[in-house]
Amino acid sequence: MGTPVQSFSIRRAVSAGASAALLMLSTACGAITAAGGNGSPAAADSGDLKIGASLPLTGTFAEFGQAAKKGYETWASVVNAHGGLLNRHVQLIIRDDASDQNTAVADYHSLLSSDKVDLLLGTFSSPLVGPTSAIAETSHKLFVTPTGGDPKLFQRGFKNLFMTQQATAIGIADVFVNYILSLPPSQRPKTAAYPTLDDSFQIPTMDQMRSRLEAAGIKTVYQGTYSEDTQNFDQIATQIKDSGAELVAQGASFDDGVGLNRSLVKAGASPKYFYQTAGADSGSAYSQAVGSANTNGIFFSTTWSAYSKTPGNTDFMDAYRGLYGADLPHEDAADAYVAGQVLQAAVTAVGAPGLSDQSKLADWLRTNQVTTIIGDLAWNGDGSPKGEELLGQWQNNAIQIVRPEIAATTTTILQNWR
């Protein structure tokens, strides 16, 4: 069965332009939502373990924030169904930051000073994680966040920030590069093209990919950037076709990913390998936009699959559907669930002393591996993850996960686009 990944992660969706625009959003009041064991409002209990977060439930990033809220609530319901955390019922206190940095900062201040939460979970998108993680750092609180892939966030010397996806933005393509380099030399592409969205995340991601492939002897025959308002990709597609590139790797979002696919088909280009950092992971929306025949063989990176055989994934799916119905979870709901799993692992391992001295929780995460529904996670000393995302591929109008083996939904990997 294929994996219909319905929406791409906010870490890949937020461009430099969106980050700048976020600063201009109006400040709104953050509303408190408390979730009990079944995800419904729960009265405060002196024995509850209070865990606070602020999420963009309204505003620019509302779709992703709402998904994250469901992920957090699903995690809390699973924990509480098994006796809670440290034998205490988990009470979530979730505020709405309205996709606004100033509101997010105020929310975390309030969670600590007014709500007096015991623990924190992170918000969504690097522009919001940046200032809110600083609040946690100065307050000596662990800050486990499901997103925040900007590598610059981990260059500030923080000791309490941990991101719970497999890689930062610059490492998104590593799983595909490692697949290419694992092929026998006779099967590797000899030439490559790198059309890239002019974006502060995509450019360094593709630069790292290109550098590694060039070092392996794969010659660059096309390299170029385009603006986010580009709508016609015919000229780029023609240049790529004329270059004879056997591999096309695009640093993309959804619209430009669709646009280049259409233009490559129109130009009659037929690279052996076609990879997109994002866009192709958007399930039926992508397939309908480019035509199912034009998806076959496309590779992309993603953090999670509903059908992966990773430990606990079935439990997550069952719990999520028990709360929210039969629809597949958004990828960002799964990422939020993982953040809860990581926080739970640290608190369980360290015990009650970790609540009063949360440097103990941070120290434990820096030196241990945590098994989650997206695989085993581990961190560098700066809190950045040191793993690889999942490698997805379109096969016969369905998405399959092909790497790593622990998450793979098939043993088949197609060698040609279309």
C-alpha positions, -999 to 999 in steps of 0.1 A, spaced: 0 0 0 13 35 -8 17 63 16 -4 94 8 16 120 26 -10 148 27 10 179 35 46 189 36 64 200 68 65 236 78 102 234 81 104 231 44 74 254 37 87 285 54 108 306 30 130 335 38 103 358 26 77 342 49 101 345 78 105 382 72 67 387 67 61 370 100 77 399 118 50 422 104 20 402 116 -2 419 142 2 407 178 -28 388 191 -37 374 225 -28 338 231 -57 317 243 -52 288 267 -64 254 258 -60 225 283 -61 189 272 -67 160 294 -62 123 288 -87 122 259 -78 155 244 -107 173 259 -106 202 284 -95 191 319 -96 210 352 -64 217 369 -53 190 394 -26 196 420 -12 162 410 -11 169 373 21 173 354 17 205 335 33 208 301 30 240 282 33 250 245 24 278 222 13 270 187 1 290 156 -35 279 158 -45 309 138 -27 331 113 -3 323 86 8 289 100 -26 278 114 -28 246 93 4 234 107 -3 246 143 -36 229 144 -20 196 132 7 200 159 -20 205 185 -36 172 175 -2 155 177 5 168 212 -30 158 223 -26 123 209 7 119 227 -9 130 260 -38 106 255 -15 77 250 7 86 280 -23 91 303 -38 58 291 -7 41 304 -6 58 338 8 92 330 43 105 332 61 99 365 28 85 377 12 119 372 -16 128 348 -3 149 319 -22 182 315 -14 201 283 -17 239 283 -16 251 248 -18 288 238 -24 303 204 5 326 192 -15 335 161 17 329 140 33 360 156 67 361 172 58 387 199 28 367 210 47 335 210 73 350 233 46 364 256 29 330 257 60 312 269 66 338 295 30 334 307 32 296 307 62 298 330 51 327 353 13 324 354 5 288 345 37 275 363 41 246 339 65 219 348 78 213 313 77 229 279 72 217 243 81 238 213 62 257 187 62 254 149 85 270 123 120 284 127 109 320 130 89 311 161 113 286 175 141 311 175 128 336 201 108 311 221 137 288 226 156 318 240 129 322 267 134 285 276 172 289 277 172 319 300 147 301 322 168 269 323 140 249 309 143 220 284 129 230 250 120 200 228 105 212 196 91 193 166 104 218 141 130 245 138 153 232 111 173 265 105 209 255 113 215 290 127 193 281 156 219 257 168 248 281 165 238 302 196 254 280 222 221 270 237 221 239 261 184 232 263 172 232 227 165 199 209 148 195 175 130 162 170 131 157 133 158 136 118 179 164 103 181 202 101 172 219 68 207 216 53 206 178 57 172 172 41 187 157 10 214 136 27 192 105 26 189 108 -12 226 115 -17 235 85 4 212 63 -17 229 75 -49 264 69 -34 253 34 -23 247 24 -59 274 6 -79 294 31 -100 278 17 -132 243 27 -120 252 61 -107 243 92 -128 273 108 -145 258 143 -147 234 164 -125 213 196 -127 204 217 -96 175 241 -102 169 257 -68 143 281 -53 161 313 -41 155 306 -4 177 306 27 169 270 34 170 255 -1 202 270 -13 225 256 14 207 223 12 214 220 -25 249 234 -21 257 206 3 241 180 -20 260 192 -50 293 193 -32 290 157 -20 280 144 -55 307 164 -72 332 148 -48 319 114 -59 326 123 -95 291 134 -106 296 164 -129 274 195 -125 260 205 -159 234 229 -148 231 251 -117 207 280 -112 182 297 -89 148 312 -95 126 335 -75 96 323 -55 72 342 -79 85 323 -109 55 307 -128 70 296 -161 98 270 -159 100 263 -197 133 280 -202 149 262 -171 135 229 -183 149 234 -218 184 243 -204 182 211 -183 173 190 -212 200 205 -234 225 198 -206 219 161 -208 216 158 -170 210 123 -158 200 135 -124 177 165 -117 177 176 -80 154 205 -72 153 225 -40 116 232 -41 83 240 -25 50 228 -38 41 253 -66 76 254 -82 80 217 -78 48 212 -99 59 239 -123 93 223 -131 78 189 -134 53 201 -160 79 220 -179 103 191 -180 76 169 -194 67 196 -220 104 199 -230 107 161 -234 134 159 -208 139 124 -194 165 124 -166 171 90 -150 167 104 -115 144 132 -103 145 144 -67 127 172 -50 132 184 -14 95 191 -12 64 193 -34 64 157 -44 56 147 -8 22 164 -9 3 133 -19 -27 134 -41 -24 172 -45 9 167 -63 -3 138 -84 -34 157 -95 -13 187 -104 13 170 -126 -6 139 -137 -1 105 -122 20 93 -151 45 121 -143 50 111 -107 64 76 -112 100 73 -99 102 108 -83 122 108 -50 116 132 -21 124 136 16 99 134 44 99 129 81 71 104 86 49 78 68 16 64 80 26 30 68 61 27 81 68 -3 104 87 19 129 80 11 166 49 26 179 36 39 146 5 17 147 -3 28 182 0 65 171 -23 59 142 -49 41 163 -48 67 190 -51 96 165 -80 80 147 -97 73 180 -96 111 188 -100 126 154 -116 101 130 -104 81 100 -84 108 81 -47 103 79 -27 125 103 -9 154 89 29 149 89 32 178 114 9 160 138 33 130 137 63 153 143 46 168 174 38 134 187 75 126 183 85 157 204 63 143 231 79 109 229 114 125 232 104 146 262 88 115 278 119 94 273 141 120 290 118 126 319 112 88 325 150 82 324 160 110 347 130 109 370 116 137 393 150 154 398 149 163 361 119 186 367 137 208 392 171 207 373 163 204 337 199 204 327 198 168 337 172 161 310 193 180 284 224 161 294 205 128 291 193 136 255 228 146 244 241 111 254 213 88 245 192 76 216 154 77 216 132 53 197 102 71 181 76 66 154 100 82 128 129 60 139 158 63 163 168 99 171 201 112 185 215 147 189 248 166 186 261 186 215 243 217 202 209 200 202 207 195 164 196 161 152 222 138 136 201 115 115 185 112 81 150 118 69 130 92 52 134 88 14 101 85 -4 94 76 -40 63 77 -62 55 42 -75 24 34 -96 6 65 -84 13 58 -47 40 69 -23 64 44 -9 91 48 17 123 32 3 149 43 29 159 35 57 150 -1 59 133 2 93 107 25 78 106 11 43 72 2 29 86 -17 -1 119 -33 -11 115 -20 -47 132 12 -58 125 25 -93 155 35 -114 139 58 -139 116 88 -138 84 81 -157 
